[in-house]
Amino acid sequence: MSAGTTSVSLDKPVVHPPRRMPGDHGSPLTQSRGVARVLRIVSTALIALWFALPFLPLVLWSFANQWMHPAAFPMEAGTDGLTAAIANGGGLAFLHSLLLSLVVAVIATPLGAMAARALSRGHVRFGKAITVLLFSPVLLPPFAAVLGLNVLLLRAWVPPAVGVVLVLVAVAIPYTTFSMRAAYAAYDDGFDDAARTLGASSRLTLWRIHLPLIAPALARSAFLAFLVGWSDYLITLVVGGGHMITLPLIIASSASGVGNESSVAVLSLSAVIPPLILLGFIARTRNLDPGKQR
Amino acid sequence: MQIWLPFRRAASPTTARRRILPALATAAVTALALSACSAPTNTPSGPEFFDWADVQIAADGQTVKLWMWGGDDQGNAYVDDVLAPAAAAQGVTLERVPIADTKDALNRVFTELQAGRNTDGAVDLVWINGDNFRTGKQADAWFCEWTDLLPNMTLVSDSDPLLTEDFGTPVDGCEAPWHKAQFSFVYNEATVPNPPTTIEGILDWAEDNPGRFTYPAAPDFTGSAFLREVLYSVSGGYENVPSVYSDDAFAELSPALYERLDQLAPSLWREGTTYPATSEQLTKLFADGEIDMMMTYGPATLTALVENGTLPDTTRVLTVDDGTLGNASFFGIPSNSGNIAGAMVVANEALSVEQQVAKADPAVWGQFTVLDLDALSADDRALFDALPQSPVVPTFDILSQNANPELSAEWVPALDDGWRTTIAAR
């Protein structure tokens, strides 16, 4: 008698059905049909149009050398706008903006995640008061806060670049904390507990179980923190003291004059593209298969 | 059986750390707050120089940050491509900080002074005039009595009222002149074949052509300059308006101004129910052909705006018999700048004949010179005479004929407020 088990081929890959998580789309319960389906598609298209329409004149202006009032479309196409944007220091400003926003995101995201985890698990005393405190940078009028804070930073001899990062991180933390709190509210600590009872060290649990599971939320809150640095004018100028010329500085100063429409359009488009690319990446992030052997 | 719980560790190091960290944080914050309170806030007066050679030695190797309004591409290009290389030849690196509003630079300086940072300010040089200069002077934020040291100041007339007073505030060597501007009315030759020749004529023309004229709402810089122009006109000339503000003079002269503007309002663009908020919006209306006449305090930029197609080819500057307001803009050095000598070298270089000629070329920037042309050598004078003519803007001596002096800065808010309560609230 031969044992049947020997005929099982170990080389054949085992096909698992894709892991389903709460909130994944495609559930038959949430699929719309009939009129509701048409309404859903039409409203999605309208909202997409509403979001996309402002970019149309921006794109047209970017490549318009001449465009006067009665003409519906640019009268002369060309790259004058691009040349002017580069002459105004647009290239270097783009790199400065990118560096600053990445640094802000790298610092503010883990801080926000840690604060959110502590607050959502309720082992923080005066949790509500701390939540209000964390949100205060968003609640205060930025101009007053920045001017007052800048006196303190200057007296403490904080280098301008460090000061800009410190203040922007403080502004970004409410956003990262808030978005991570939502993620932790839906996070099951049982995954971590299970890994630890199976003998994984706390570092391994964090690295292989916890981080992969909250990766999409981390990406989302890093994106928010990135946007804080990417769009800031006031803090970069006032605290930075002109040491850091970022894209918003160039755009604001160019847009305060007449006749720069096409260079302002080129600069604005180049300011919109990196967040859009990041947004595309975030839309694709899924749970990074926790526990996977690498 | 006792289950080992990985998350309930009662090890002492963690608890100890929990006590130490907040204590450390509190200590750090307290130290920061204490150091913040103890800093002195007296105003610095800046370094002292004996002569120009002294300045040149100190300036060598310095980096000067020039904070200037960045809304004018030609101005930015002139500073980057013409002025900065000339400064570099003298050992000074010139970096431009583009700002949307000159007040941003003042705010930075005031904050630094408040924080007691008296010798290493981030603002070394500011393009400035009028209200911003006065605000800075009241706060003792400017380095003063330095312009006499500049060798090129000898090319500037010391009795030119445009350069000795900045909107009624005595300059007192606290800023070095850079260029002059002349308030100008601008019209479209294609739609206004017979333009008026006086301010009163412009207002009459506006009433004959309803909807084709408007002005920016005060307190916009250009809009409030227009109020002063009309005030001069209805008062029978600038001679009849005392330059120093007094409540009596305001009460006597302003009713005629507001009465005239009230009468004009129904004939304006959109029947005067709304006004453009800025001179940029006014220029946009003119560019789009919604109005046929506009005004600007910076005629220098018109040539380029016509060339790049923003404004129609038939744009022309109107010269009026009663003359228009003139002013000058300057370089100011904050007293806490760390590169005062370098900033002085840049200001001096900007006043040289070569730089003033280059800047006056409409293809470069088209800004009017502050030099006293009659005092120049024949060779230098010839350089200015050889400048290409703009098809849009007349030369400065034609434009500035019968130029009207600016009123003192106190007049400006009074006239603006009056306009808001009588005309805007109509």
Interface residues (C-beta under 8 A of the other chain):
Chain A: N65 Q66 W67 M68 H69 P70 M75 E76 D80 A84 A87 N88 G89 L147 N150 V151 L152 L154 R155 A156 P160 D193 R196 T197 S202 Y233 L237 V238 G241 G242 H243 I245 L249 I250 A252 S253 S254 A255 S256 G257 V258 G259 N260 E261 S263
Chain B: P6 F7 L32 S35 A36 A39 K65 W67 W69 G70 G71 D72 D73 N76 A77 D80 E95 V97 P98 I99 A100 D101 D104 N107 R108 T111 E112 Q114 A115 G116 R117 A122 V123 E280 T283 K284 A287 D288 G289 E290 T301 A304 L305 N308 G309 T310 L311 P312
